[in-house]
């Protein structure tokens, strides 16, 4: 099992089928440009390579704020449904935690939709704890998938 950073457009595009399972609203043609725009604010895409193809993907960024100090935030974490329960997600999460420690982060954070109970059990099994509730207010019903801006 090999964990790599997706640096080229080809590597990013190869991660799309896995990421699409978590983010089905993102179109294939929009995926690479959206990742590239997010990279401007520190987003990185890591993946587990098995048998020549990505089987687990994580989007993350390192930041700092008053609440958490220096942190690694996991925006996206998904294992291909056909490869779940094979240790790929655990290996990728462990890699992220190690990366955070090496980068001087004090904490690792992620959010998970309330309906994703299997994911919640996985995170807790991997040593993460429930720490807060996330609230939102949708301002419009239309999301422009090409640039991620609400339109």
ROKEKOL-9600 format. One record per residue: residue in three letters; x, y, z of N, C-alpha, C in turn; residue number from 0. Coordinates in pm, 1 decimal. Each point is the difference from the previous one (the first is absolute). Layout:
# ROKEKOL-9600
<"ala"; <X; Y; Z>; <X; Y; Z>; <X; Y; Z>; NUM>;
...
***
This chain:
# ROKEKOL-9600
<"unk"; <85.0; -117.9; 0.0>; <-85.0; 117.9; 0.0>; <89.1; 123.5; 0.0>; 0>;
<"unk"; <-27.8; 90.6; -92.7>; <79.6; 120.9; -15.5>; <-91.1; 121.4; 10.3>; 1>;
<"unk"; <41.8; 99.9; 79.6>; <-75.5; 124.9; 12.7>; <79.8; 109.4; -69.3>; 2>;
<"unk"; <-67.5; 72.4; -88.6>; <66.0; 102.4; -80.0>; <-81.6; 129.0; 1.7>; 3>;
<"unk"; <66.2; 110.0; -32.3>; <-69.1; 125.5; -24.4>; <-30.3; 10.8; -148.4>; 4>;
<"unk"; <-120.4; 40.4; -32.7>; <-37.4; 21.5; -139.8>; <52.6; 137.0; -40.2>; 5>;
<"unk"; <98.6; 1.6; -86.6>; <62.0; 126.0; -42.3>; <-35.1; 36.6; -143.7>; 6>;
<"unk"; <-1.9; -95.8; -88.5>; <-29.8; 29.0; -140.1>; <-151.2; -3.6; -22.7>; 7>;
<"unk"; <-42.5; 62.4; -109.4>; <-141.6; -5.6; -35.6>; <-45.0; -144.6; -19.0>; 8>;
<"unk"; <87.6; -82.6; -54.0>; <-34.2; -140.8; -23.0>; <-22.5; -73.5; 131.8>; 9>;
<"unk"; <86.4; 26.2; 99.4>; <-17.6; -64.6; 130.9>; <-128.5; 46.9; 66.7>; 10>;
<"unk"; <-27.5; 130.3; -9.5>; <-123.4; 53.0; 58.4>; <-120.6; -63.4; -68.3>; 11>;
<"unk"; <0.7; -3.9; -131.8>; <-111.7; -58.5; -75.5>; <-20.3; -147.2; 35.3>; 12>;
<"unk"; <108.6; -72.5; 24.2>; <-10.3; -142.6; 35.3>; <-71.0; -19.3; 134.1>; 13>;
<"unk"; <-0.1; 102.4; 84.8>; <-66.7; -7.7; 130.6>; <-150.8; 25.1; -9.6>; 14>;
<"unk"; <-44.9; 51.9; -113.7>; <-141.4; 36.7; -13.0>; <-97.2; -114.4; 27.5>; 15>;
<"unk"; <17.8; -120.0; -57.2>; <-99.5; -104.8; 25.0>; <-18.7; -31.0; 148.9>; 16>;
<"unk"; <106.1; 8.1; 77.5>; <-10.4; -24.7; 144.2>; <-70.3; 117.7; 66.6>; 17>;
<"unk"; <46.7; 122.2; -28.3>; <-58.3; 119.0; 61.7>; <-147.6; 15.4; -36.9>; 18>;
<"unk"; <-36.0; -42.0; -119.2>; <-138.3; 13.4; -46.6>; <-97.2; -77.2; 90.1>; 19>;
<"unk"; <47.3; -104.9; 66.0>; <-86.3; -74.5; 92.0>; <-38.3; 84.0; 121.1>; 20>;
<"unk"; <87.4; 92.3; 38.4>; <-27.8; 89.5; 113.1>; <-62.9; 130.9; -46.2>; 21>;
<"unk"; <40.9; 47.8; -115.2>; <-43.3; 130.1; -51.7>; <-66.1; -17.2; -137.5>; 22>;
<"unk"; <-116.3; -66.4; -5.3>; <-62.7; -28.4; -129.4>; <-46.3; 124.7; -75.4>; 23>;
<"unk"; <-10.1; 113.0; 67.9>; <-42.8; 124.0; -65.1>; <111.0; 63.2; -84.6>; 24>;
<"unk"; <123.6; -46.0; 16.4>; <111.7; 55.5; -76.5>; <12.3; -78.7; -130.8>; 25>;
<"unk"; <-8.7; 70.5; -110.9>; <8.9; -63.9; -131.6>; <144.5; -32.6; -33.5>; 26>;
<"unk"; <19.8; -103.2; -77.2>; <133.4; -45.2; -39.2>; <82.6; 113.3; -60.3>; 27>;
<"unk"; <-57.9; 73.3; -92.7>; <72.6; 108.2; -66.1>; <33.4; 116.9; 90.3>; 28>;
<"unk"; <-68.9; 12.2; 112.4>; <24.6; 108.8; 95.0>; <100.1; -37.0; 108.5>; 29>;
<"unk"; <28.5; -128.5; 14.2>; <78.0; -46.6; 114.5>; <141.5; 57.6; 2.0>; 30>;
<"unk"; <76.3; -16.7; -105.1>; <138.7; 49.5; -0.8>; <3.9; 151.4; 18.2>; 31>;
<"unk"; <-80.0; 78.5; -73.1>; <3.7; 145.3; 21.5>; <-37.2; 41.0; 143.0>; 32>;
<"unk"; <-94.7; -70.0; 61.3>; <-38.3; 34.9; 137.6>; <112.4; -31.6; 97.4>; 33>;
<"unk"; <64.5; -115.6; -17.5>; <113.5; -33.5; 86.7>; <109.3; 104.7; -17.3>; 34>;
<"unk"; <29.0; 37.3; -123.0>; <104.6; 99.7; -26.5>; <-33.1; 133.7; 66.2>; 35>;
<"unk"; <-126.3; 42.7; -4.3>; <-37.1; 126.0; 66.7>; <14.8; -12.2; 151.3>; 36>;
<"unk"; <-37.4; -114.2; 54.8>; <10.2; -19.4; 144.6>; <146.0; -4.7; 45.3>; 37>;
<"unk"; <89.0; -45.0; -86.5>; <142.2; -4.5; 35.8>; <53.1; 139.1; 35.7>; 38>;
<"unk"; <-59.1; 104.3; -56.1>; <43.1; 136.5; 29.5>; <-16.6; 34.2; 147.5>; 39>;
<"unk"; <-92.6; -68.8; 68.0>; <-18.9; 24.0; 143.5>; <53.8; -115.3; 84.4>; 40>;
<"unk"; <88.9; -81.4; -58.1>; <69.1; -102.6; 77.5>; <-53.3; -140.9; -12.6>; 41>;
<"unk"; <-104.4; -20.9; -76.3>; <-58.4; -133.6; -16.2>; <99.7; -92.3; -70.9>; 42>;
<"unk"; <8.4; -122.2; 49.1>; <82.2; -102.9; -62.8>; <-83.3; -126.5; -10.9>; 43>;
<"unk"; <32.0; -81.6; -100.2>; <-73.1; -123.2; -25.0>; <97.7; -116.3; 11.1>; 44>;
<"unk"; <-27.4; -90.1; 94.2>; <83.2; -118.7; 19.3>; <-83.0; -122.2; -36.0>; 45>;
<"unk"; <68.4; -105.4; -42.0>; <-73.8; -120.0; -37.5>; <80.6; -125.7; 28.3>; 46>;
<"unk"; <-72.0; -107.7; 20.5>; <59.4; -132.3; 17.1>; <-3.1; -68.5; -135.5>; 47>;
<"unk"; <115.7; -42.4; -44.4>; <12.6; -67.9; -128.5>; <10.1; -149.7; 25.0>; 48>;
<"unk"; <-88.7; -74.4; -61.8>; <-0.4; -145.9; 12.2>; <-33.7; -57.6; -137.0>; 49>;
<"unk"; <82.7; -87.2; -47.9>; <-23.6; -59.7; -131.0>; <0.8; 101.7; -112.5>; 50>;
<"unk"; <77.3; 106.6; 17.4>; <13.2; 100.5; -104.2>; <-109.7; 104.1; -5.5>; 51>;
<"unk"; <-93.4; -3.4; 95.6>; <-107.0; 99.3; -0.3>; <-31.1; 48.3; 140.5>; 52>;
<"unk"; <-48.4; 124.9; 12.7>; <-39.7; 50.3; 131.9>; <-118.8; -78.4; 54.8>; 53>;
<"unk"; <8.2; -37.9; 126.7>; <-111.0; -70.8; 64.9>; <-52.5; 76.2; 121.7>; 54>;
<"unk"; <76.6; 98.9; 47.0>; <-43.9; 86.9; 108.9>; <60.4; 137.3; -24.9>; 55>;
<"unk"; <-75.3; 104.8; 34.0>; <40.9; 136.8; -30.2>; <-30.8; 88.5; 119.8>; 56>;
<"unk"; <89.3; 95.7; 25.9>; <-23.9; 98.6; 105.2>; <41.7; 137.4; -49.1>; 57>;
<"unk"; <-89.5; 95.4; 16.0>; <32.6; 140.1; -22.8>; <19.1; 64.7; 135.9>; 58>;
<"unk"; <106.3; 76.9; 15.2>; <29.5; 58.5; 131.2>; <71.7; 133.2; -16.7>; 59>;
<"unk"; <8.5; 73.2; 110.0>; <75.2; 124.9; 3.2>; <49.2; 25.2; 141.4>; 60>;
<"unk"; <105.6; 72.5; 8.7>; <54.3; 39.0; 130.4>; <-32.7; 147.3; 21.0>; 61>;
<"unk"; <-46.0; 30.9; 119.4>; <-37.8; 137.4; 30.4>; <26.5; 33.7; 144.5>; 62>;
<"unk"; <-42.4; 116.9; 36.6>; <15.6; 45.3; 137.8>; <-116.8; 91.2; 32.9>; 63>;
<"unk"; <-54.6; -17.7; 119.9>; <-104.3; 90.2; 46.6>; <4.9; 10.3; 152.5>; 64>;
<"unk"; <-79.3; 89.5; 53.7>; <1.1; 21.3; 145.0>; <-55.1; -120.0; 76.1>; 65>;
<"unk"; <-97.6; -67.1; -56.6>; <-64.7; -111.4; 69.9>; <90.9; -121.7; 12.4>; 66>;
<"unk"; <76.0; -32.5; -104.5>; <73.5; -125.9; -4.6>; <150.5; 16.9; -5.0>; 67>;
<"unk"; <49.6; 119.8; -16.4>; <143.8; 16.9; -22.8>; <33.4; -46.8; -140.9>; 68>;
<"unk"; <115.9; -61.6; -16.4>; <38.5; -55.0; -131.1>; <-67.7; -136.7; -15.2>; 69>;
<"unk"; <-66.2; -23.5; -112.5>; <-78.8; -121.3; -18.4>; <11.9; -51.2; -142.9>; 70>;
<"unk"; <-29.8; -126.7; -15.8>; <-21.0; -59.3; -132.0>; <-148.8; -29.0; -9.3>; 71>;
<"unk"; <-62.8; 51.3; -104.4>; <-143.0; -20.8; -20.4>; <-19.8; -93.1; -118.4>; 72>;
<"unk"; <-75.9; -104.7; 20.8>; <-30.7; -95.9; -105.0>; <-132.4; 42.3; -63.7>; 73>;
<"unk"; <8.6; 51.6; -121.5>; <-119.3; 41.5; -73.6>; <-75.7; -120.1; -55.1>; 74>;
<"unk"; <73.0; -98.4; -47.0>; <-58.8; -115.4; -67.4>; <80.4; -124.0; 38.6>; 75>;
<"unk"; <-69.9; -108.3; 29.0>; <66.6; -128.4; 25.9>; <-95.6; -109.4; -44.2>; 76>;
<"unk"; <43.4; -78.8; -98.5>; <-89.4; -102.3; -53.6>; <82.2; -116.6; -53.7>; 77>;
<"unk"; <-52.3; -118.2; 22.2>; <55.3; -122.2; -59.5>; <-102.7; -51.4; -99.9>; 78>;
<"unk"; <48.2; -44.8; -111.3>; <-89.1; -56.5; -102.0>; <-85.5; -109.7; 64.1>; 79>;
<"unk"; <-129.5; 0.1; -27.2>; <-91.4; -93.8; 66.3>; <43.4; -145.2; -18.5>; 80>;
<"unk"; <57.3; -32.2; -114.1>; <44.3; -137.6; -25.6>; <125.3; -38.3; 78.7>; 81>;
<"unk"; <63.4; 97.5; 65.9>; <123.3; -25.9; 73.5>; <-10.7; 33.1; 149.4>; 82>;
<"unk"; <-119.9; 28.6; 47.5>; <-16.9; 34.7; 141.6>; <26.6; -120.6; 88.5>; 83>;
<"unk"; <34.4; 27.6; 123.9>; <31.4; -101.8; 101.6>; <124.2; -80.0; -36.0>; 84>;
<"unk"; <89.5; 61.3; -76.2>; <126.7; -63.8; -36.8>; <120.1; 73.3; 58.3>; 85>;
<"unk"; <-25.7; 101.0; 82.9>; <108.2; 72.6; 66.0>; <50.5; 122.4; -73.3>; 86>;
<"unk"; <-54.8; 30.3; -117.3>; <49.1; 114.1; -76.5>; <-34.6; 133.4; 67.1>; 87>;
<"unk"; <-123.0; 13.7; 45.8>; <-40.9; 122.8; 67.7>; <77.9; 21.1; 128.4>; 88>;
<"unk"; <19.0; -106.6; 75.6>; <76.7; 9.6; 125.3>; <144.3; 40.1; -28.4>; 89>;
<"unk"; <58.9; -57.2; -104.7>; <138.2; 34.4; -35.4>; <9.9; 145.8; -42.1>; 90>;
<"unk"; <-97.3; 47.1; -76.9>; <2.0; 139.0; -45.9>; <-21.1; 96.1; 115.9>; 91>;
<"unk"; <-92.0; -30.9; 89.9>; <-22.3; 85.0; 116.6>; <123.2; 1.9; 89.3>; 92>;
<"unk"; <63.1; -113.7; 20.4>; <122.6; -6.3; 79.1>; <110.7; 83.6; -64.8>; 93>;
<"unk"; <10.2; -5.5; -131.8>; <97.9; 79.8; -73.8>; <-25.5; 149.2; 21.2>; 94>;
<"unk"; <-127.9; 39.8; -1.0>; <-35.6; 140.0; 23.2>; <35.5; 44.1; 141.5>; 95>;
<"unk"; <-25.6; -85.0; 97.5>; <34.1; 32.3; 138.8>; <151.6; 15.3; 15.3>; 96>;
<"unk"; <76.3; -90.4; -61.1>; <146.0; 11.0; 3.8>; <47.5; 127.3; -68.3>; 97>;
<"unk"; <-58.5; 32.2; -113.6>; <34.7; 122.9; -71.7>; <-27.6; 122.2; 86.5>; 98>;
<"unk"; <-113.9; 0.2; 67.1>; <-36.0; 111.3; 88.1>; <102.6; 16.4; 111.3>; 99>;
<"unk"; <39.1; -109.5; 61.6>; <98.7; 5.8; 108.0>; <133.3; 55.4; -51.6>; 100>;
<"unk"; <43.8; -47.8; -115.8>; <126.2; 46.8; -58.0>; <-6.3; 147.4; -38.6>; 101>;
<"unk"; <-120.4; 48.3; -33.0>; <-18.1; 139.4; -39.4>; <-23.3; 91.6; 120.0>; 102>;
<"unk"; <9.3; -54.7; 120.2>; <-16.5; 80.1; 120.1>; <-143.6; 32.6; 34.9>; 103>;
<"unk"; <-93.2; -78.5; -50.8>; <-141.2; 23.2; 30.2>; <-32.5; -50.0; 140.0>; 104>;
<"unk"; <-93.2; 68.5; 62.2>; <-45.6; -38.9; 132.9>; <-119.8; -93.6; -6.6>; 105>;
<"unk"; <-74.1; 3.9; -111.2>; <-122.4; -77.7; -10.8>; <-25.6; -39.6; -144.9>; 106>;
<"unk"; <-81.8; -103.0; -17.2>; <-53.3; -40.4; -129.6>; <-151.6; 8.3; 11.1>; 107>;
<"unk"; <-63.0; 62.1; -98.1>; <-145.2; 16.6; 0.9>; <-60.6; -48.3; -130.3>; 108>;
<"unk"; <-124.7; -43.8; 7.9>; <-80.4; -28.2; -118.5>; <-145.5; 8.4; 39.3>; 109>;
<"unk"; <-84.7; 14.0; -99.0>; <-144.4; -2.4; 21.0>; <-56.0; -116.2; -79.9>; 110>;
<"unk"; <-111.3; -51.3; 46.6>; <-64.6; -110.4; -68.7>; <-150.2; 21.5; 5.8>; 111>;
<"unk"; <-66.1; -19.2; -112.3>; <-145.0; 16.1; -4.8>; <-69.1; -86.6; 104.2>; 112>;
<"unk"; <-105.7; 51.9; 58.0>; <-67.1; -71.6; 109.7>; <-55.7; -134.7; -43.0>; 113>;
<"unk"; <-24.3; -18.0; -129.5>; <-54.9; -125.8; -49.5>; <106.7; -107.5; -18.8>; 114>;
<"unk"; <127.8; 34.5; 10.3>; <108.4; -94.3; -30.6>; <42.7; -78.0; 124.5>; 115>;
<"unk"; <-89.1; -77.4; 54.5>; <26.9; -69.4; 126.5>; <115.1; -100.6; -11.0>; 116>;
<"unk"; <14.7; -65.5; -113.1>; <112.8; -91.8; -16.2>; <132.2; 75.6; 7.3>; 117>;
<"unk"; <5.1; 117.0; -62.2>; <120.5; 82.3; 5.6>; <27.7; 43.9; 143.5>; 118>;
<"unk"; <-103.8; 35.1; 74.7>; <18.2; 43.0; 138.7>; <61.5; -112.1; 82.8>; 119>;
<"unk"; <-48.1; -122.4; -18.5>; <57.6; -113.6; 72.5>; <147.0; -18.4; -37.5>; 120>;
<"unk"; <31.2; 15.2; -127.9>; <138.1; -10.7; -46.6>; <87.4; 105.1; 68.1>; 121>;
<"unk"; <-41.8; 126.5; -1.0>; <80.7; 106.6; 59.8>; <22.6; -24.8; 148.8>; 122>;
<"unk"; <-104.8; -41.0; 69.9>; <14.8; -27.4; 142.5>; <91.9; -119.5; 23.6>; 123>;
<"unk"; <-10.1; -101.6; -81.5>; <87.7; -116.5; 10.9>; <146.2; 40.6; -23.0>; 124>;
<"unk"; <20.6; 102.2; -82.5>; <135.2; 48.2; -29.7>; <48.0; 104.8; 100.1>; 125>;
<"unk"; <-73.4; 18.5; 108.5>; <45.3; 86.3; 108.6>; <-47.4; 143.8; -5.1>; 126>;
<"unk"; <-90.2; 31.4; -90.6>; <-53.2; 136.4; -5.9>; <-121.9; 7.9; 91.3>; 127>;
<"unk"; <-27.1; 119.4; 48.7>; <-113.6; 19.1; 88.9>; <-96.4; 102.7; -56.8>; 128>;
<"unk"; <-126.6; -15.9; 33.2>; <-100.4; 99.8; -38.5>; <24.4; 123.0; 84.5>; 129>;
<"unk"; <10.2; 116.8; -68.3>; <38.3; 118.8; 74.8>; <-95.7; 118.0; -16.0>; 130>;
<"unk"; <-82.7; 0.5; -102.3>; <-87.0; 115.5; -19.6>; <-112.6; -33.4; -96.4>; 131>;
<"unk"; <-91.3; 92.6; -12.4>; <-103.8; -5.6; -101.8>; <30.6; 110.6; -99.8>; 132>;
<"unk"; <-29.7; -24.7; -124.3>; <22.9; 97.6; -106.0>; <-135.8; 53.4; -43.2>; 133>;
<"unk"; <-13.4; 130.8; -8.8>; <-125.3; 61.3; -41.9>; <22.5; 74.3; -130.4>; 134>;
<"unk"; <-105.3; 9.6; -80.5>; <10.0; 73.8; -125.0>; <-132.6; 65.6; -31.5>; 135>;
<"unk"; <5.4; 94.9; -89.8>; <-118.8; 62.6; -54.4>; <23.5; 12.1; -149.2>; 136>;
<"unk"; <-76.7; -71.7; -78.5>; <12.5; 4.7; -145.0>; <-63.2; 129.7; -48.4>; 137>;
<"unk"; <77.2; 77.3; -75.9>; <-47.4; 129.4; -46.4>; <-64.9; -4.3; -137.6>; 138>;
<"unk"; <26.3; -105.0; -74.5>; <-61.2; -16.6; -130.8>; <-6.1; -148.5; -31.0>; 139>;
<"unk"; <-88.5; -38.5; -86.4>; <-13.4; -142.5; -31.6>; <84.3; -40.5; -119.7>; 140>;
<"unk"; <67.6; 93.5; -63.5>; <77.5; -31.0; -119.5>; <148.2; 10.8; 28.3>; 141>;
<"unk"; <72.2; -108.3; -27.5>; <145.6; -0.7; 16.2>; <60.6; -14.4; -137.6>; 142>;
<"unk"; <88.3; 91.0; -35.3>; <68.9; -7.8; -128.4>; <112.9; -99.8; 14.5>; 143>;
<"unk"; <-14.5; -119.2; -59.5>; <97.3; -105.9; 16.8>; <132.1; 28.4; -68.9>; 144>;
<"unk"; <4.2; 96.0; -91.4>; <124.6; 23.5; -71.1>; <104.0; 72.7; 85.0>; 145>;
<"unk"; <-45.6; 86.4; 91.1>; <99.6; 70.8; 80.4>; <-26.6; -7.2; 149.1>; 146>;
<"unk"; <-106.2; -68.8; 41.1>; <-27.0; -19.0; 140.5>; <-64.7; 119.7; 66.5>; 147>;
<"unk"; <-21.4; 108.9; -74.9>; <-63.1; 117.3; 58.7>; <-149.5; -15.6; -3.7>; 148>;
<"unk"; <-62.9; 55.9; 97.1>; <-146.4; 0.4; 0.9>; <-42.8; 108.6; -98.1>; 149>;
<"unk"; <-92.5; -35.3; -86.8>; <-39.4; 94.8; -103.6>; <-146.2; 26.6; -2.4>; 150>;
***
